[in-house]
Amino acid sequence: MAVSNAQLRAFHAVAQQGSFTRAAERLCLSQPAVSDQVRKLEELFGVLLFHRTKRSVQLTELGEQLLGITQRLYAVVAEAQELLSSSRALQSGSLTLAVDSPVHVLPFIAAFNARYPGIRFNLVTGNTDEALARLFAYQADFAVLGRPVTDENLLSHVLSSAPLVAFVGLEHPWAGRESIVLADLDDTPLVLRERGSMTRQMIEDELRREGLRVRSALEVEGREAVFEMVAAGLGVGIVSAAEFGSSRAMRALPILDCQQRMTETLVCRRDQGSRRIIATFLEVVRSNSGG
Protein backbone atom coordinates (compact mmCIF):
# COMPACT_ATOMS: atom_id res chain seq x y z
CA MET A 1 0.00 0.00 0.00
CA ALA A 2 1.55 3.25 -1.17
CA VAL A 3 0.33 6.61 0.06
CA SER A 4 0.22 9.30 -2.61
CA ASN A 5 1.53 12.83 -2.30
CA ALA A 6 -1.90 14.17 -3.25
CA GLN A 7 -3.46 12.32 -0.33
CA LEU A 8 -0.84 13.57 2.13
CA ARG A 9 -1.13 17.14 0.86
CA ALA A 10 -4.90 17.04 1.22
CA PHE A 11 -4.63 15.66 4.76
CA HIS A 12 -1.95 18.21 5.70
CA ALA A 13 -3.99 21.14 4.38
CA VAL A 14 -7.15 20.08 6.22
CA ALA A 15 -5.20 19.48 9.44
CA GLN A 16 -3.55 22.90 9.24
CA GLN A 17 -6.64 24.83 8.18
CA GLY A 18 -9.11 22.95 10.40
CA SER A 19 -11.59 22.91 7.53
CA PHE A 20 -12.10 21.08 4.24
CA THR A 21 -13.36 24.31 2.65
CA ARG A 22 -10.31 26.37 3.65
CA ALA A 23 -8.00 23.50 2.69
CA ALA A 24 -9.57 23.40 -0.77
CA GLU A 25 -9.03 27.15 -1.16
CA ARG A 26 -5.40 26.76 -0.05
CA LEU A 27 -4.78 23.96 -2.57
CA CYS A 28 -6.83 25.60 -5.36
CA LEU A 29 -9.02 22.50 -5.57
CA SER A 30 -12.71 21.80 -5.09
CA GLN A 31 -13.88 20.73 -1.65
CA PRO A 32 -15.14 17.33 -2.95
CA ALA A 33 -11.69 16.68 -4.44
CA VAL A 34 -9.96 17.33 -1.11
CA SER A 35 -12.53 15.25 0.79
CA ASP A 36 -12.05 12.42 -1.69
CA GLN A 37 -8.26 12.38 -1.23
CA VAL A 38 -8.56 12.27 2.57
CA ARG A 39 -11.24 9.56 2.37
CA LYS A 40 -9.04 7.45 0.08
CA LEU A 41 -6.13 7.80 2.50
CA GLU A 42 -8.26 6.65 5.43
CA GLU A 43 -9.77 3.75 3.47
CA LEU A 44 -6.37 2.65 2.15
CA PHE A 45 -5.10 1.99 5.69
CA GLY A 46 -8.42 1.44 7.45
CA VAL A 47 -7.92 4.36 9.84
CA LEU A 48 -9.72 7.49 11.01
CA LEU A 49 -7.71 10.70 10.80
CA PHE A 50 -10.44 13.27 11.55
CA HIS A 51 -13.51 13.49 13.75
CA ARG A 52 -16.05 15.18 11.48
CA THR A 53 -19.17 17.09 12.50
CA LYS A 54 -21.31 19.56 10.57
CA ARG A 55 -19.49 22.45 12.23
CA SER A 56 -15.95 21.28 12.84
CA VAL A 57 -13.11 18.97 11.86
CA GLN A 58 -10.80 17.70 14.60
CA LEU A 59 -7.76 15.46 14.37
CA THR A 60 -7.83 12.04 15.94
CA GLU A 61 -4.84 10.92 17.99
CA LEU A 62 -3.45 9.15 14.91
CA GLY A 63 -4.13 12.27 12.85
CA GLU A 64 -2.10 14.35 15.32
CA GLN A 65 0.82 11.94 14.91
CA LEU A 66 0.59 12.04 11.12
CA LEU A 67 0.48 15.86 11.16
CA GLY A 68 3.79 15.89 13.01
CA ILE A 69 5.28 13.86 10.18
CA THR A 70 3.77 15.92 7.35
CA GLN A 71 4.94 19.15 8.98
CA ARG A 72 8.51 17.87 8.83
CA LEU A 73 7.98 16.47 5.34
CA TYR A 74 6.79 19.73 3.79
CA ALA A 75 9.39 21.76 5.63
CA VAL A 76 11.99 19.62 3.84
CA VAL A 77 10.13 20.07 0.54
CA ALA A 78 10.27 23.86 1.01
CA GLU A 79 13.98 23.62 1.74
CA ALA A 80 14.53 21.58 -1.44
CA GLN A 81 12.61 24.11 -3.51
CA GLU A 82 14.70 26.94 -2.14
CA LEU A 83 17.91 25.04 -2.87
CA LEU A 84 16.89 24.41 -6.47
CA SER A 85 15.99 28.05 -7.00
CA SER A 86 18.94 29.50 -5.08
CA SER A 87 20.48 30.96 -8.23
CA ARG A 88 17.61 33.42 -8.47
CA ALA A 89 17.11 36.51 -6.32
CA LEU A 90 14.53 36.25 -3.54
CA GLN A 91 11.68 37.29 -5.81
CA SER A 92 8.83 35.48 -4.10
CA GLY A 93 8.02 33.39 -1.07
CA SER A 94 6.85 33.91 2.49
CA LEU A 95 8.06 33.94 6.07
CA THR A 96 5.90 33.20 9.09
CA LEU A 97 6.86 34.82 12.39
CA ALA A 98 5.29 33.76 15.69
CA VAL A 99 5.54 36.83 17.92
CA ASP A 100 4.47 38.00 21.33
CA SER A 101 4.42 41.58 20.08
CA PRO A 102 5.17 42.67 16.49
CA VAL A 103 6.83 45.92 17.58
CA HIS A 104 10.22 44.24 17.98
CA VAL A 105 10.43 42.93 14.41
CA LEU A 106 8.64 45.59 12.35
CA PRO A 107 11.83 47.59 11.59
CA PHE A 108 13.56 44.43 10.34
CA ILE A 109 10.57 43.41 8.22
CA ALA A 110 10.60 46.89 6.67
CA ALA A 111 14.34 46.66 5.96
CA PHE A 112 13.94 43.20 4.44
CA ASN A 113 10.98 44.24 2.27
CA ALA A 114 12.96 47.21 0.97
CA ARG A 115 15.48 44.75 -0.45
CA TYR A 116 13.10 41.88 -1.29
CA PRO A 117 9.63 43.32 -1.94
CA GLY A 118 8.31 40.03 -3.29
CA ILE A 119 8.52 38.25 0.07
CA ARG A 120 5.27 38.08 2.05
CA PHE A 121 5.29 38.08 5.87
CA ASN A 122 2.73 36.36 8.08
CA LEU A 123 2.64 37.37 11.75
CA VAL A 124 1.01 35.03 14.26
CA THR A 125 0.60 36.39 17.79
CA GLY A 126 0.76 34.50 21.07
CA ASN A 127 2.79 34.30 24.24
CA THR A 128 6.37 33.02 24.42
CA ASP A 129 5.39 29.39 25.04
CA GLU A 130 2.94 29.41 22.13
CA ALA A 131 5.46 31.03 19.78
CA LEU A 132 8.10 28.42 20.63
CA ALA A 133 5.60 25.58 20.19
CA ARG A 134 4.70 26.86 16.71
CA LEU A 135 8.37 27.02 15.78
CA PHE A 136 9.08 23.44 16.81
CA ALA A 137 5.92 22.25 15.05
CA TYR A 138 7.16 23.81 11.77
CA GLN A 139 4.21 26.22 11.86
CA ALA A 140 6.52 29.25 11.92
CA ASP A 141 9.91 30.06 10.42
CA PHE A 142 10.90 32.39 13.28
CA ALA A 143 9.70 33.04 16.80
CA VAL A 144 10.22 36.09 18.99
CA LEU A 145 10.58 35.03 22.63
CA GLY A 146 10.39 37.15 25.74
CA ARG A 147 13.50 35.53 27.21
CA PRO A 148 17.05 34.54 26.24
CA VAL A 149 17.49 30.98 24.98
CA THR A 150 20.38 28.50 25.08
CA ASP A 151 18.80 25.60 23.16
CA GLU A 152 21.44 24.10 20.84
CA ASN A 153 18.65 23.31 18.34
CA LEU A 154 18.01 27.03 17.81
CA LEU A 155 19.82 29.93 16.20
CA SER A 156 19.14 33.12 18.16
CA HIS A 157 19.69 36.86 18.06
CA VAL A 158 18.80 39.29 20.88
CA LEU A 159 16.61 42.09 19.55
CA SER A 160 16.18 44.25 22.64
CA SER A 161 16.33 44.40 26.43
CA ALA A 162 14.12 46.74 28.44
CA PRO A 163 12.89 47.07 32.04
CA LEU A 164 9.39 46.22 33.17
CA VAL A 165 7.05 49.14 33.88
CA ALA A 166 3.67 49.34 35.54
CA PHE A 167 0.90 51.34 33.89
CA VAL A 168 -2.48 52.67 35.00
CA GLY A 169 -5.49 54.46 33.53
CA LEU A 170 -5.66 58.22 33.77
CA GLU A 171 -8.34 58.04 36.46
CA HIS A 172 -6.27 55.73 38.68
CA PRO A 173 -4.98 57.18 42.01
CA TRP A 174 -1.41 56.53 40.81
CA ALA A 175 -1.84 58.49 37.57
CA GLY A 176 -0.09 61.52 39.08
CA ARG A 177 2.95 59.59 40.25
CA GLU A 178 6.34 59.49 38.52
CA SER A 179 7.27 55.95 39.58
CA ILE A 180 6.53 53.14 42.04
CA VAL A 181 8.42 50.43 43.92
CA LEU A 182 7.61 46.74 44.16
CA ALA A 183 6.08 47.17 47.61
CA ASP A 184 3.37 49.33 46.03
CA LEU A 185 2.22 46.26 44.10
CA ASP A 186 1.77 44.17 47.27
CA ASP A 187 -1.80 42.81 47.14
CA THR A 188 -2.67 45.44 44.51
CA PRO A 189 -5.24 44.36 41.87
CA LEU A 190 -3.26 43.46 38.76
CA VAL A 191 -4.42 42.80 35.22
CA LEU A 192 -2.26 39.85 34.20
CA ARG A 193 -1.76 38.01 30.95
CA GLU A 194 -2.36 34.29 30.59
CA ARG A 195 0.09 31.76 32.01
CA GLY A 196 2.95 31.26 29.58
CA SER A 197 3.47 35.02 29.32
CA MET A 198 7.00 36.03 30.29
CA THR A 199 5.80 39.43 31.54
CA ARG A 200 3.53 37.70 34.02
CA GLN A 201 6.19 35.21 35.09
CA MET A 202 8.75 37.97 35.67
CA ILE A 203 6.57 40.23 37.80
CA GLU A 204 5.34 37.28 39.85
CA ASP A 205 8.95 36.20 40.42
CA GLU A 206 9.91 39.74 41.50
CA LEU A 207 7.04 40.08 43.96
CA ARG A 208 7.60 36.66 45.49
CA ARG A 209 11.32 37.32 45.81
CA GLU A 210 10.43 40.28 48.00
CA GLY A 211 7.83 38.30 49.95
CA LEU A 212 4.99 40.35 48.46
CA ARG A 213 1.53 39.13 47.55
CA VAL A 214 0.42 38.68 43.94
CA ARG A 215 -3.23 39.63 43.50
CA SER A 216 -4.76 39.00 40.10
CA ALA A 217 -7.86 41.12 39.54
CA LEU A 218 -8.20 39.87 35.96
CA GLU A 219 -6.46 37.35 33.72
CA VAL A 220 -6.75 38.05 29.99
CA GLU A 221 -5.21 36.72 26.80
CA GLY A 222 -2.92 39.06 24.89
CA ARG A 223 -1.26 42.37 25.55
CA GLU A 224 -3.95 44.48 23.88
CA ALA A 225 -6.58 43.01 26.19
CA VAL A 226 -4.43 44.05 29.18
CA PHE A 227 -4.27 47.62 27.86
CA GLU A 228 -8.05 47.71 27.40
CA MET A 229 -8.78 46.45 30.92
CA VAL A 230 -6.29 48.84 32.51
CA ALA A 231 -7.67 51.79 30.53
CA ALA A 232 -11.12 50.85 31.86
CA GLY A 233 -9.79 51.19 35.42
CA LEU A 234 -9.87 47.50 36.31
CA GLY A 235 -6.35 47.24 37.71
CA VAL A 236 -2.64 47.86 37.23
CA GLY A 237 -0.86 46.43 34.17
CA ILE A 238 2.75 45.35 33.69
CA VAL A 239 4.59 45.51 30.38
CA SER A 240 8.05 45.90 28.89
CA ALA A 241 8.97 49.57 28.55
CA ALA A 242 9.74 48.91 24.87
CA GLU A 243 6.16 47.81 24.29
CA PHE A 244 4.29 50.55 26.14
CA GLY A 245 4.45 53.14 23.39
CA SER A 246 3.86 56.85 23.79
CA SER A 247 0.36 57.60 22.55
CA ARG A 248 -1.80 55.57 24.91
CA ALA A 249 -4.25 57.26 27.26
CA MET A 250 -2.45 55.68 30.19
CA ARG A 251 0.38 56.48 32.56
CA ALA A 252 3.61 54.45 32.57
CA LEU A 253 5.27 54.07 35.98
CA PRO A 254 8.88 52.80 36.19
CA ILE A 255 9.33 50.22 38.97
CA LEU A 256 12.48 51.56 40.61
CA ASP A 257 13.62 48.40 42.41
CA CYS A 258 12.57 45.84 39.78
CA GLN A 259 15.59 43.77 38.73
CA GLN A 260 13.99 41.90 35.83
CA ARG A 261 14.39 43.04 32.23
CA MET A 262 12.40 41.79 29.29
CA THR A 263 14.78 40.42 26.65
CA GLU A 264 13.25 39.83 23.23
CA THR A 265 15.06 37.15 21.23
CA LEU A 266 14.55 36.16 17.61
CA VAL A 267 15.03 32.42 17.06
CA CYS A 268 14.77 29.90 14.26
CA ARG A 269 15.39 26.18 14.07
CA ARG A 270 19.04 25.36 13.43
CA ASP A 271 18.03 22.69 10.92
CA GLN A 272 16.26 25.40 8.92
CA GLY A 273 19.06 27.96 9.15
CA SER A 274 20.56 27.04 5.77
CA ARG A 275 17.39 27.92 3.90
CA ARG A 276 18.22 30.97 1.83
CA ILE A 277 15.19 33.01 2.85
CA ILE A 278 15.77 32.33 6.56
CA ALA A 279 19.53 32.95 6.40
CA THR A 280 18.93 36.21 4.53
CA PHE A 281 16.36 37.47 7.02
CA LEU A 282 18.77 36.69 9.86
CA GLU A 283 21.49 38.59 8.02
CA VAL A 284 19.21 41.62 7.63
CA VAL A 285 18.27 41.53 11.32
CA ARG A 286 21.89 41.33 12.46
CA SER A 287 23.09 44.06 10.11
CA ASN A 288 20.29 46.41 11.18
CA SER A 289 20.64 45.84 14.92
CA GLY A 290 24.40 46.03 15.26
CA GLY A 291 24.54 42.36 16.26
CORSULPE-V584339 format. One record per residue. N is the residue number from 1. RES is the residue in three letters. PSI is psi in whole degrees, -180 to 180 (999 if undefined). OMEGA is omega as a letter, one per 40 degrees, with the letter a starting at -180 (* if undefined). Layout:
{{N & RES & PSI & OMEGA} {N & RES & PSI & OMEGA}}
//
This chain:
{{1 & MET & 120 & a} {2 & ALA & 125 & i} {3 & VAL & 140 & a} {4 & SER & 156 & i} {5 & ASN & -36 & i} {6 & ALA & -40 & i} {7 & GLN & -44 & i} {8 & LEU & -40 & i} {9 & ARG & -41 & i} {10 & ALA & -47 & i} {11 & PHE & -47 & a} {12 & HIS & -42 & a} {13 & ALA & -43 & i} {14 & VAL & -43 & a} {15 & ALA & -40 & a} {16 & GLN & -39 & a} {17 & GLN & -20 & a} {18 & GLY & 21 & a} {19 & SER & 138 & i} {20 & PHE & -35 & a} {21 & THR & -49 & a} {22 & ARG & -34 & i} {23 & ALA & -40 & i} {24 & ALA & -41 & i} {25 & GLU & -41 & a} {26 & ARG & -38 & a} {27 & LEU & -3 & a} {28 & CYS & 42 & i} {29 & LEU & 171 & i} {30 & SER & 155 & i} {31 & GLN & -43 & i} {32 & PRO & -35 & a} {33 & ALA & -41 & i} {34 & VAL & -45 & i} {35 & SER & -39 & a} {36 & ASP & -41 & i} {37 & GLN & -43 & i} {38 & VAL & -41 & i} {39 & ARG & -42 & i} {40 & LYS & -38 & i} {41 & LEU & -44 & i} {42 & GLU & -42 & a} {43 & GLU & -35 & a} {44 & LEU & -39 & a} {45 & PHE & 0 & i} {46 & GLY & 44 & a} {47 & VAL & 168 & i} {48 & LEU & 120 & a} {49 & LEU & -23 & a} {50 & PHE & 143 & i} {51 & HIS & 119 & a} {52 & ARG & 133 & i} {53 & THR & 177 & i} {54 & LYS & -26 & a} {55 & ARG & -16 & a} {56 & SER & 162 & i} {57 & VAL & 123 & a} {58 & GLN & 141 & i} {59 & LEU & 141 & i} {60 & THR & 175 & i} {61 & GLU & -41 & i} {62 & LEU & -38 & i} {63 & GLY & -40 & i} {64 & GLU & -42 & a} {65 & GLN & -40 & i} {66 & LEU & -36 & i} {67 & LEU & -40 & i} {68 & GLY & -36 & i} {69 & ILE & -45 & a} {70 & THR & -29 & i} {71 & GLN & -43 & i} {72 & ARG & -41 & a} {73 & LEU & -49 & a} {74 & TYR & -18 & i} {75 & ALA & -40 & i} {76 & VAL & -39 & i} {77 & VAL & -44 & i} {78 & ALA & -39 & i} {79 & GLU & -41 & i} {80 & ALA & -41 & i} {81 & GLN & -40 & i} {82 & GLU & -39 & i} {83 & LEU & -44 & a} {84 & LEU & -23 & a} {85 & SER & 17 & a} {86 & SER & -17 & i} {87 & SER & -16 & i} {88 & ARG & 158 & i} {89 & ALA & 163 & i} {90 & LEU & 85 & a} {91 & GLN & -25 & a} {92 & SER & 169 & a} {93 & GLY & -175 & a} {94 & SER & 155 & i} {95 & LEU & 134 & i} {96 & THR & 126 & i} {97 & LEU & 125 & i} {98 & ALA & 116 & a} {99 & VAL & 150 & i} {100 & ASP & -44 & i} {101 & SER & 131 & a} {102 & PRO & -14 & a} {103 & VAL & -31 & a} {104 & HIS & -22 & a} {105 & VAL & -9 & a} {106 & LEU & -42 & i} {107 & PRO & -34 & a} {108 & PHE & -35 & i} {109 & ILE & -42 & i} {110 & ALA & -43 & i} {111 & ALA & -40 & i} {112 & PHE & -45 & a} {113 & ASN & -27 & i} {114 & ALA & -33 & i} {115 & ARG & -35 & a} {116 & TYR & 75 & a} {117 & PRO & -14 & a} {118 & GLY & -7 & a} {119 & ILE & 131 & a} {120 & ARG & 137 & i} {121 & PHE & 137 & i} {122 & ASN & 124 & i} {123 & LEU & 125 & i} {124 & VAL & 124 & a} {125 & THR & 151 & i} {126 & GLY & 173 & a} {127 & ASN & 179 & a} {128 & THR & -45 & a} {129 & ASP & -41 & a} {130 & GLU & -40 & i} {131 & ALA & -43 & a} {132 & LEU & -39 & i} {133 & ALA & -41 & i} {134 & ARG & -39 & a} {135 & LEU & -48 & a} {136 & PHE & -19 & i} {137 & ALA & 10 & a} {138 & TYR & 28 & i} {139 & GLN & -5 & i} {140 & ALA & 149 & i} {141 & ASP & -33 & i} {142 & PHE & 156 & i} {143 & ALA & 146 & i} {144 & VAL & 118 & a} {145 & LEU & 145 & i} {146 & GLY & 32 & i} {147 & ARG & 157 & i} {148 & PRO & 156 & i} {149 & VAL & 151 & i} {150 & THR & 13 & a} {151 & ASP & 124 & a} {152 & GLU & -13 & i} {153 & ASN & -1 & a} {154 & LEU & 147 & i} {155 & LEU & 136 & a} {156 & SER & 156 & i} {157 & HIS & 124 & i} {158 & VAL & 125 & a} {159 & LEU & -40 & a} {160 & SER & 163 & i} {161 & SER & 126 & a} {162 & ALA & 153 & i} {163 & PRO & 161 & i} {164 & LEU & 145 & i} {165 & VAL & 150 & i} {166 & ALA & 159 & i} {167 & PHE & 149 & a} {168 & VAL & 161 & i} {169 & GLY & 163 & a} {170 & LEU & -16 & i} {171 & GLU & -2 & a} {172 & HIS & 146 & i} {173 & PRO & -25 & i} {174 & TRP & -1 & a} {175 & ALA & -23 & i} {176 & GLY & 0 & a} {177 & ARG & 158 & i} {178 & GLU & -28 & a} {179 & SER & 174 & i} {180 & ILE & 175 & i} {181 & VAL & 167 & a} {182 & LEU & -36 & a} {183 & ALA & -27 & i} {184 & ASP & -25 & a} {185 & LEU & -3 & a} {186 & ASP & 116 & i} {187 & ASP & 23 & i} {188 & THR & 136 & i} {189 & PRO & 120 & a} {190 & LEU & 145 & i} {191 & VAL & 110 & a} {192 & LEU & 149 & i} {193 & ARG & 172 & a} {194 & GLU & 159 & i} {195 & ARG & 140 & a} {196 & GLY & -16 & i} {197 & SER & 130 & i} {198 & MET & -33 & i} {199 & THR & -46 & i} {200 & ARG & -46 & a} {201 & GLN & -42 & a} {202 & MET & -45 & a} {203 & ILE & -34 & i} {204 & GLU & -41 & i} {205 & ASP & -43 & a} {206 & GLU & -46 & a} {207 & LEU & -42 & a} {208 & ARG & -33 & i} {209 & ARG & -33 & i} {210 & GLU & 4 & a} {211 & GLY & 26 & a} {212 & LEU & 157 & a} {213 & ARG & 137 & i} {214 & VAL & 119 & a} {215 & ARG & 112 & a} {216 & SER & 112 & i} {217 & ALA & -37 & a} {218 & LEU & 145 & i} {219 & GLU & 123 & a} {220 & VAL & 162 & i} {221 & GLU & 123 & i} {222 & GLY & 149 & a} {223 & ARG & -40 & a} {224 & GLU & -35 & i} {225 & ALA & -36 & i} {226 & VAL & -46 & i} {227 & PHE & -42 & a} {228 & GLU & -43 & a} {229 & MET & -39 & i} {230 & VAL & -42 & i} {231 & ALA & -29 & i} {232 & ALA & -1 & i} {233 & GLY & 23 & a} {234 & LEU & 5 & i} {235 & GLY & -174 & i} {236 & VAL & 135 & i} {237 & GLY & 160 & i} {238 & ILE & 135 & a} {239 & VAL & 162 & i} {240 & SER & 140 & i} {241 & ALA & -32 & a} {242 & ALA & -20 & a} {243 & GLU & -1 & a} {244 & PHE & -40 & a} {245 & GLY & -176 & a} {246 & SER & -5 & a} {247 & SER & 5 & a} {248 & ARG & 150 & i} {249 & ALA & 53 & i} {250 & MET & 168 & a} {251 & ARG & 122 & i} {252 & ALA & 137 & a} {253 & LEU & 105 & i} {254 & PRO & 141 & i} {255 & ILE & 102 & a} {256 & LEU & -36 & a} {257 & ASP & 16 & i} {258 & CYS & 126 & a} {259 & GLN & -21 & a} {260 & GLN & 144 & i} {261 & ARG & 143 & i} {262 & MET & 113 & i} {263 & THR & 122 & i} {264 & GLU & 124 & a} {265 & THR & 128 & i} {266 & LEU & 130 & a} {267 & VAL & 153 & i} {268 & CYS & 164 & i} {269 & ARG & 135 & i} {270 & ARG & -35 & a} {271 & ASP & -6 & i} {272 & GLN & -3 & a} {273 & GLY & -18 & i} {274 & SER & -10 & i} {275 & ARG & 133 & a} {276 & ARG & -43 & a} {277 & ILE & -37 & i} {278 & ILE & -45 & i} {279 & ALA & -37 & a} {280 & THR & -40 & i} {281 & PHE & -41 & i} {282 & LEU & -41 & i} {283 & GLU & -42 & i} {284 & VAL & -44 & i} {285 & VAL & -47 & a} {286 & ARG & -40 & a} {287 & SER & -22 & a} {288 & ASN & 0 & i} {289 & SER & 5 & i} {290 & GLY & 12 & a} {291 & GLY & 999 & *}}
//
